[in-house]
Amino acid sequence: MTERLYRDIGEQIKADLAQQELAPGCKLPTERAYAERFGTSRTVVREAFIMLEIEGWIEVRQGSGIYLRQRPGSPVSPQRVPDEDIGPFELLQARQVLESSIAACAAQTVTKQDIQQMQEMLDLEDTMMASVEVSEDADRRFHLLIARSTQNSLLLEMCTQLWDRRDRSPMWQTLHKRIMDLSYRANWLEDHRAILNQLRKRDAQGARQAMWQHLENVKTTLFALSDTDDPNFDGYLFSNLRAQ
């Protein structure tokens, strides 16, 4: 099995912490500092910290930062992140590559019935915005309807597998626990409407770009809202950032 980059970085951070004389409760360096030290991106360091959080070595304190919970090497039995789990930002990148191409393909094969069903999902997403469970289910179903409208069963299967991996991922669930305010989901609805508009016009390039931008917005939003390096980290509304 391919070694996950976040796991490699996480193990390096654990080794680093094990060598230091840090007591539980000590504040750790920022993600940016670790990214510079290991010569990698902050998204990978973010994923590494999520792994360490799940395993019980660190804790995230809202509005404060990341702190040592147990020094690696302590006589504890932490929970282990499954080897097959993938980092949330790596997963989003894979979805971005696949689903933007799927959207372009769908623009050439979509039927009126497909469009109607997608619109119904957006209507459900809009009216049930206050219900996270219903809204997220409508989000998933909208994306899978696009894949199904390609009339290519393998593309639908590949897209479904990525969504299934997201839904059962402890890494993804832990990332979302950091985000208190889910009002940013209204932006997803706007993005979905833009995608559907391009599909209605049967504009393959427009649909590709709309889907790519949507998932780029998802990556940027989730990164910003879970950023413990930011002194204002408190699950603030991303709509304010997006307007800047």
N, C-alpha and C positions, 0 to 999 in steps of 0.2 A: 504494500500500500504506500502511495506517495506521502511523504512527510509533509504535514501542513506547515506553512511558513510561520503562522502565528504560534504553533506549538513549539517550533524551534526557538523562536524569540522568547516565548514564555519560559522555556527550560533555561535559557541563558539568564533571564531575570531572576529565576529561582536560585540558580547557582550563585549569582551575584549577591542576593539577599542572604543566602546561607553563610556566606563568608563574612558578612558585616556583623558588627556587634549592635544590632538594632533590637530594641525592645518592642513588644506588641504595643501598638498605639502610635508608633512613630510615623510621621508623614513621609511618603515616598517622593522621589523626584518626579517631575512632570513627564507626560508622554513625549513631549517634544525633546526633552533631555535624553530619554532612552532612544528615541528615533535617531537622534544625531549620533549617539554612542554606538549603536549597532548598524548604522548606515542603512536604515530602512524607512518605510513610510509610517506616518502616524496611524493610519488605518490598521496596519499590521500590529503595531504596538497596542492599539485599542483592543484588538481581538485577543492579543496575548494577555492583557489585563483582565478581560472578561473570563478567559480560561482560569486565571489565578483566582478570580473572584468566586467562580463556581467551585473550585477545588478547596476554597476556604482559607487561602493564605492571606488574602487582602480583603478590605472592605471599602466600599465607596460611600463617602459621607456627602450627602447632598449639600451643595453650596460651600464645600470645604476642600474636597480633594480625595486622594487615595491614601489609605493608611494600612500599615502592616497589622494583620490580625494574628497570624502565627508565623514564626520564623521557619522557613523550609528546613526540614531535618528534625523538627520537633516531633515528639512521639504522639502523633495524631494520625488518624486515618481519613484524609480528605476525600471528598467525592472526586472521581476522575471524569473528565470530559471524554465522551466516547471517541475513539480514534477516527471514526468515520465522520464525525461532526465537522462542518465547514464553517469558517468565519463568516459572519453576516455580510461584510463588505465584499468579500470574495464571491459569495453567493450572488449578491446583487450585480456584480460585474458580469458573472456568467449569464444571469437572466437578461441583462442589458444587451449583450451580444446576440443571444438567441432570440429574444422576444422582439427586438427591433427588426430582425430579418423575417420573423414570422408575421409581423404587422405588414411589412411590405408585400409578402406573399399573399396575405389575406385580402389586401386591397384589390387584388386581381381575381379573386374567387368568391368573395363575400356575396351572399344573397340578401334579398329583402327580409327574409325571415331571420337571418343572422343579425342583421341590423336592428330589427325589432327586439330580439331577445337581449342584445347588448344594451339597448335603450332602457329596457325594463330593469336591467341590473343597475344602471345608473340612477334610475328613478328610486329604486330600493335603497341604494347607497345614500341618496340625498335625503329621503324621508326618515331613514333609520340611522342618521349620523350619530345620534346620542347613544346608540347601542353599539359598543365596540365590536361585540361578537358578530352581530348581523352585518355591520358595515364591512368588517374584514372578510366575511364570507362572500359578500357581494363583490368585493374587490377581487378576490381569487376567481370567482366565477366569471367575471368580466374578462379577465386575462385569458382564461381557458376557453371562453367562447371565441375569442379572436383566433386562438390556435386551432380550434375545431373548424372554424370557417375556412381554413386553408385546404380542407378536405384531404389532409395528409395525416394519417393516423400516427406515423412515427413522430412528426413534429408535435402533435398533441401529447403523445406519451412522454417525450423529452421535457416538454413544458410542465406537465403534471408532476413528473419526478422532481423537478427543481422546487416546485411549490410544496410538495410533500416533505422534502428535506427541510425546507424552511419551517414548516409547521411542527415538526418533531425535534427541532434543534434546540438544545439547552442554551447554546450560544446566542441564538436569536432571541429567545425568551428573556435571557438575562439582560441583553442590550435594552429591550423594551421596558424592563423594570426600572431603568434609570430615567425614563421619560414620563413625567407626571401629567402633562397637559397634552391631550391628543387632538387639539383643535386644528393642528396642521393637516388633518385628514381632509379638510375642506379643499386644500390645495390639490390633493390627489383627484378629487372629483373634477376639478377644472381641467387637470391633465387628461383624465379619461374622456371628457367631452371633446377635447382637442383631437385625441386619437380617433374617436368615433367620427368626428367631422371629416377627417382625412379618408377614413374608410368609406364613408358615404360618397365622397367625391371620386373614389377609386384611384386615389393618388398614392402610388406605391412609395415614392420618395418622401412625400409628406407624412405618410403613416409611419415609415421607418424613423424619420426625424422626431416625430411627436412621441413615439414610444421611447426612443433613446433619451430624449430630454426628460420625459416622465421619470424614468429610472435613475437618471442623473440627479434629478430633484430629490428622489427618495434617498439616495446615498448621501447627498449633501445635507439634507434635513436631519437624518438620523445621526450623522456624524456631529453636526452642530448641537443638537439637543442632548447628546450624551457626552459632551465634552467637559470632563472634570478639570481640565486645565483652565477653563474660562472662570474667572472669579465670580461671574454672574450665573454659574451653572445652577439652574433650579427648574429645568423643564420649561423655560420661557417659550412664548409663541414664536414659531419660526416665520410666521407671516411678516413680522417686523423685520427680520433679517432679509427676507426675500424682497422686500420693498426698497432696500438700500442700494 
